[in-house]
Amino acid sequence: MKPTLPVDEEETLRSPAMPSQQTAEPPAVERAQDPQGASNTFLARAALLTAVLSAAGSLLGLGRDQALAHLFGAGSETDAFLVAWTVPEVATTLLIEDGLAFMLVPAFSAAIAARGTLPAAGQDPVRALVAGSLPRLSLAFLASAVLLVIGAPHVVALLAPGLPDPRLAVDCTRLTATCLLTFGLTGYCSAALRAHSSYLAPAAIYVAYNTGIIATLLLLADRWGVRAAAVGVAVGGALMVLVQAPVLRRHLRGAASGGATDRSADAKAAKRPAMDLALIATVLLFALCRQSQVFIERFLASSLPSGAISHLNYAQKVAQLPMVLSLMLCTVTFPVVAKALARGDTERARDRVERDIALAACIVLFGAAVVFACAPEIIELLFQRGAFTGEDTAATADIMRVYSLGLLGHCLVGALVRSYFSAGRPTWYPVLSMAAGMTLTAGAGIWAVALWGVGGIAAANALGITFTAALLLTAMDRRSIPVRLPLVSLELGKTLLAAVAAAGAGLACAALFEHPLAALTVGSLAIGAVFLLLLWALHVQAFLPAVRIATRKLRHVR
């Protein structure tokens, strides 16, 4: 019999989000009358609200980049700021999205699971974890920010030695240094809230962050130039903390009032190591290796003509949107996998990871097809105004098409590495895999930049991350959650085939129209139609449950 991916139809469609504490639970009477229906309604509402906030954050990120392009174009001033922008980019990866989350979500999940095994008068494991980890981490975040302010000239010289005048980049780097503190606190709160199945506040952080940057740009750009964007990073970072801190405080107060807590026991628990130092090392090294691809790009592009760094940045920011949307599912289900492993339920963790990989691949490959086929139209509509010229549009679109070739690799690395770290144990294989991909990126970039300029840098990025994804995927059954590799690989191959065919159809249809909006609309519709038809024809397992549920609902309507 042909194997199929495990599919729970209702769970699959609801999996992009989980219930949140800010969404009111169904009334008690409603729960009593129809407990299953009320729970499903609650989950659906929470999922919708979380998805809306995440999409709003991404759209505001585009608005931030549009404001930067409109005010400063793609010249030396923008290049200087984007060198400093490396700091919040690295901090996002290390402290919010990957590094800190990979350590703290399993730690908080295990602490929450341990609550039920303790006597009423015992210490609360969650409060003990906070007492043992938050003060030390906060001090480390603050010390890192101070060191960056002092060492900013050396950091700029290391990242972009080819800048003609590094002084502006140094000023912007010092202004963005505060994000090492604020992003660290943001990541801590996000991990703790996600482990509590509370997703609304973490989903809202990028709405607050990008709103702070855009508002600061509009207020201060005339007087401070591109330095206003760096000030906006500091403002936005503080807003991210303010969005989550009150919510986490309520969770900890609720835990404290849930039973009589022994304060002396709390103090003893706080003195115990909160997390394994080996785990901290492996997680941070992995995140740093992954982010080093940006270091390599900025380093190589700094010796190219003015605007190269800016073109790379704008292309990457737009191209990565499908990846961000696809990984939203994995971010939400990461605590689910961690809790399953904490309970020893390996089969449930495997099923969840296989579903996540399949669904994330469908989302990212559809987005990659649109990005590749309609790149010139997307860039023209988003950025071609003010100081951003038609030449900038053409250069950025060419780079974005190359970037789209590596989107599946980026998505798989983001999805798979969560599985490696979900058990809360140190593992060096992801670090070594990412280091191998980084080495390939650097070597290929040095060779390709001489032949193809900035396009060669983007190609090296796609090659290196795809190689890392292949290393992580092929070792999953031996070193991580034992997924069924032949089945997962088959489903990925079918989805990739559908995306390639859809991109060809979209490219042909978009070429029929001169107006960018018409070309983008028709091209996207053609890609969507061909992609969905081929997913159905190829029996892609991640797609079939949606078809079955839609068909069943149509029957009820009739």
N, C-alpha and C positions, 0 to 999 in steps of 0.2 A: 504493500500500500504506500502511496506517495505521502511523505511526511508534510505536515503543514505547521505553520507557526501557531502557537497557542493563542487563541483569540477569544477574549470575553467582549462581546460586541458593545455592550453598554459602557464597560470600563474603558475600552479603547477610545471611544469617542469623547469620554470625559477626562481622559488622562492628561491633557495639557494643563490642568490646574487642579488644585485641591482646596478644601474648605478653608476659609480664613476667619480669623477671630473678628474682623470688622464687619463681616456680613452676618446679619442677625440669623439665629437658628430658627427653624420652623416653630410655631407656637406649639405648646404641649398638647392642646386639643387636636390640632392637625396631625401631630406625630402619632397620637393614640388612634385616630381614625384610620390613617393610612401611613404607617411608619415607613414602608419602602418608598412609596411615592413622594412623601415629604422629604426623605433623605435625598432622593434623586433630584428633586427640585432645588434643594439647598445646594447640592454639588454643582448643578448646572448654572445657578446664579453666581456662585463663587467663581466658577471657571470663566464665565463671560466677563465678570468684572476684572479678574486678574489679566485676562487676555487683552482687554481694552486698555488697561493701564500700561501693560508692556508695549503694546502697539503705539500708544501715545508717547511713551518715552523714546521709542525709535524715531517717530515722526519729528519730535522736538530735536533729536540729534541731527536729523537732516536739516531742520530749520537753523540750528547752530552752524552747521557747515555752510549753508546758504548765506547766512549773515557774514561769515568770515570771508567767503568768496566774493560777495558783493562789495564789502568794505575794503578789502585788501588784495583781491585777485589771487594770482599765483606767482608772486614775485619773491624777492629776497626777504622782505619783511615777514611774509607769511612763512617762508622757509625757516626763519629764525624762531618764530613762535612754535612751529611744528617740531623743531628739535626739543624745545622745552615740553611740548605736549607728550613726548616720550615718557615723562615722569607719571602723569595720570594714566597713561595707557598701561605702563608696567604695574602701577599700583592697582588698577582695576583687575588685572589678571592675578596678581599675587594675593590681593587682600579681599576682593569681592567675589569674583567669578570662580576662580579655580583654587589657588593655593590655600587660603584660610578656610574656605568652605570644605575642601577635601579633608581637612583636619577636624574641624569643629562639628560638622553635621553628624558624622559617625559618633563623635564623643558625646554630643547632646542626645542623639538617638539612644545610645546605650544608657545614658543617665536617666532618660525618661522611662526606658524599659525597666530599669532597676527600681523605680519608684514602687511598683506593685509588689516587690519582694521584701520590702522593708517594713518593720513594725511602725505603728502610728507615731511612736515617740522617737523614731530614728531620724538621723539627719537626712535632709532632702538632697539627693545626689546632684540635681540641677543647680541648686544654690551653691553647693560645695564646689562644683565645677566652675561656676562664675567667680566665686571668691578666690579660687586658686589660679585662674588664668587671666581674667580681665585686667587686674592691676599690673601684672607683669607685661602683658602684651601692650597695654596703653603706654607704659614707660618706654618700651622698645620702639613703638610708633613715633613717640615724641622725639626720642634721641635720633632716630633716622631722619626726621624732618630737619632738625638742627644741623646735623652733619651735612645734609644736602645743601642747605643755605650756605654753609661755610665752603663747601667744595664745589659749588656750581661752576666756576671757571674750568676746573679740571674735568668735570662731567661733560661739559659742552665740547671741550677739546677732544675728548675721547669719542663722543658720539658723532660729531660732524667736523672733522679737522679741516675740511675744505671750505668752510664758511668764510666769505671775504671779511665780514665784520662780526665777530662773535659777541659783542657787548650786549646787543639786544637779546640774543638768545640766553645770555647769562642772567639778565634782569628777569626775563620771563620764567626761567627755571627757578629762581629764588622765590618768585611769587607763587608758583605752583607747588612748592615744597610742602606747604601745609596739607596737601592731599595725602601725604604719608600718614598723618595722624587721623584725619577725618575719614579717609577711605578704610583705614584699619578698623575704626570703630563701626563704620557702616557694615563692613564685612562680618564683624563679630555679631552684630545685631541680626543681620540677615540670616546667618547660619543658625543662630538660636531660634529665631522665629520659624524658619522652614522646618526645623526638627520638631517643632510644636504643631506642624501642619497649619501654619499661619502664613499665608502667601500674599496677602493684599499689600501690607506695608513694604515688604521687599520689592514687590512689583512696581511700587510707586517711586522708588528712589531715583530712577533716571528721569522721571518727569520733573522732580524737584531739581536735580542736578542741571539738566539742560535749560530749565527755566531760569535758574540763577545765572548761567553763562550768557544766555541771550539778553536778559535784562541788563546785566552789567555792560555788555557790548553796546547796547543801544544808548545807555546813559553816559558811558565814559569814552567811547571810541574816538570822538572828535578831539578830546583833550589828551588822552593817553595813547592813542594809536592802538597797535596790536597788543600792548601790555594790558589793555582792558580785558582781553580774552583770558589772560593769565590770572587776573584778579577774579574773573568769573569762575574759574576753576576752584579757587579758594571759597568763594561764596556758595557755589553749588555743592561742594563737599560738606560744608556745615549744614546745609539744608537736608542732605541725605541722612545725616545723623539725627536731626530733629524729627524727621518723618517717622523713624523707627523706635527711638529710645523710649518714648512714653508707652508704646505698645509692649515692648519687652519688659518694662518695669511692671506693667499690670500682670503679665504672665508670672513674673517672679513673686509678686505679692500674692497672687492666687495660690501659688505653690506653698508659700509660707503659711497661709491661712487654712490650708487643707488638712493640717494636723499639728499636733504639738511637736515642735522641733527642738531638739537638744542643741543649744548654742555651743556648748563645749564640743559636742560631736562635730558640729559645723566647722569649728576652728581646727579640729584635728584633720578633718577631710580636706580643708583648704591647704594644709601643709603638705599633703601628698602630691606628687607630680600629677598634674591634670592631664597631660598628654605625653606620649612617647616621643623622646627627642629624635629618635631615628625616623619616626613618622613625619615630624616637622621638617627634618632635613630633606627627606625624599620628596615631599609635597612641594616645598619651596624651590628646590632645585629643578623639579619638573616645570613648574610655572615659569621660572626664570629662563630655562632653556627654550620654552615655547615662545616667550616674549622676545627672546634674542633675535628672532627673525626680523622684528622691527628694527633692532639695533643694526643688523646687517644691512637692511635696506637703506636706512638713513646714512650709514657710513659710506656705502657705495655711491649713493645719489648725491652726497655733498660735494663730490668732485665734478659732477655734471653741470651743465648750464643752469642758470637761475630758473627756478620754477619746477625742477625735477622732483624735489621732495614734496611740493604741493600737489603735483599731478598724481604722484603715488598715493598720497593721503586721501585725496578726494575719491580716487578710483577704489581704494580699499574700503573706505567708509560706506560707499554705496553697495559695493559687491558683497560685503559681509552681512548685509541685512537678512538675506535668506538663511544664512547660517545662524544668526541670532534668533530668528523666529523658530528654527528647527530645534535648537538647543534649549528653548524655553521648556519644552516637554521634559527633557532629561534633567533640567534643573529642578523641576517640580517633583519628579519621581525619584530623585536621588535619595531623599530621606526614606522613601518607601523601600528601596532596595537595601539601604543600611539597616533599617529596622528588621527586615526579613532575615538578613544575615545575622543580626544580633540574636534573633530567636532560633537560628539554625535552620530556617526554611529556605534551603538552597534552590529548591525547585521553583518556588514563587519568584525568587530573585532572578533566576534564569529566564522565566517566562516574561517578566517585566522588561528585562534588558533586551530580549529579542524583539519585543513589540516596539520598544523605544528606538532601536536601531532602524527598524523597517519604516516606521512613521517619520522619523527625522530625515531619512534618506529621501523619501517621497517629497517632503517639503523643500529640502535644500536643492534637490535636482530640478524641481519645477522652477524655483527662483533662479538657479544657475542658467537654465535655458532662456529665461526672459532677459537676464543680464547680458548674456552672450549675443542674443539676436537683436536686442534693442538698445545696446549700449550708447550709441551716439544720440538717440532720441532722449534717453533718460538723462544724460548729462546736460544736454541743451536745455531741457525743460527745468531741471533743478538749478543749474548754476550760471547759464550764459546770460549774464546781465551785469551792469556796473563794470567793475574792473576785470571781470572774467570774460575773456574774448573767445571768438570762434576757434582760434588756434589752440587755446587751452582746452576747449571742448573736444577737439579731435584727438589731442594727445592723451587726455584723461580717458576717453572712450576706448582707445586702443589698449591702454594698460588694463582697464577694467575687464575687457574680454579675456585677457590672459589670466587675470586673477580668478575669473569664473571657473577656469579649468581645475583649480585646486579647492573649490568650495566643498566638494564631497569629502576630500581628505580632512579639511578643517572640521567639518561636522562630525566625522567618525572619530577623530582624535578627542574632541570634546565629549562625545557620548561614551566612548570606550574607557577613557581614563577615569571617569566616575566609577565605573565598575571595578577597576583595579584598586581604588582607594576606599570603596564603600564599606569594606570590612573593618576599617580603622586600624589596619596593620601596615607597617612599613614594607614597601616593595620597591626595589631598584630597577625593575625592568622598564617601567614607563620612562624613568629618567634616562636610561641608556638609549631607549628607542628615540626619545626626543632629541638627545644629544647627537645621535647618528643622523637624524633628519636635519638638524641645525648645521652639522658639518657639511652635509650634501648641499644645503642651501648656500652656504658661504662659498664652497668650491665652485659650484655651478654659477653663482652670481659673479664671482671674480672673472670667470671665463666669458660669461654671456654679456656682461655690461660692455665689454670691449667690442662685441659684435653688434648688439641690438640696443645698446643704451639702456634707458629706463625700462623698456619692455623686457629686456633680459633679466633685470632684477625681479620683476613680477613672475616671470617664468621659473626662476630659481626657487621662489617662494612656493609656487604650486608643486614643483617637483619634490622639494624637501618635505612638505607636510603630507603629501600623498604617500611617500616612502614610510614616514612615521606611522601613518594610519594602517598601512599594510603590516608593519611589524606588530602593532598592537592587536590587530584583528586576528592574525594567524596564531598568536600565542594565548588567546583568551581561554581556550578550553584547558590549557595546562597551568596557567599562572593566575587566572582570575576566576570569574563565574563560568562554569562549564557550559557555555552556549553550544548549540549544534552548528558548527562551522559550515558544513556543506549546505545546509538549508539557508543560513544567513547569507552566505556568498551567492547562492542562486537567486535569492530575492533581490540582493543588491544589483546583480548583473541585469536582471530583467528591468528593474527601475532605471538603471543607467541607459539601457537600450532605448526605453521609451523617451527619456529626456533628450537623447541625441537626435532622435527622429523629430521630436517636437521642436527642438531648436532650429533644425533645418526648415521646418514648415514656417516657423515664426520669422526667420530671416527672409524667406521668399516673400511672405505677405507684407512685412514691414517695408520692403524695397518698393512696393507699388505706390507708396504715398510720400509726398514731399513734406507735408506738414508733420512736425514731430509728434504732436499729440495724436493725430490720426494714425500715424505709423505705429506708435507704441500701443494704442488701443487694439488695432487690428492684429498686430503681431502677438500681443499677449493673449487675445482670445483664441487665435489659431494654436498657440502653444498649449493653452489649457485644454482645448478640445482634443488635440492629437494625443497629449499626454494622458488624459483620463481614458480615452478610448483604448490606448495601448496597455495601460495598467489593467483594464478590464479584460482585454484580449489575451494578455499574458498571464492572467490569474495571479496578479501580485497580491499576496496575502494581506498586506497592510491596507489595501484598498477595498477588498471584497466585503468586509463587515459594514462599511458605510453604504455600499450599494444595497446589501440585504436589508438594512434598517430603513433606508429611504424607500425601497420597494414595498416593505411591509406597511409603512405609514401611508403610502399612496393607496394601498388596498383599503386601509381603514377609512381614508377620505372618501373613496368611491362607495 
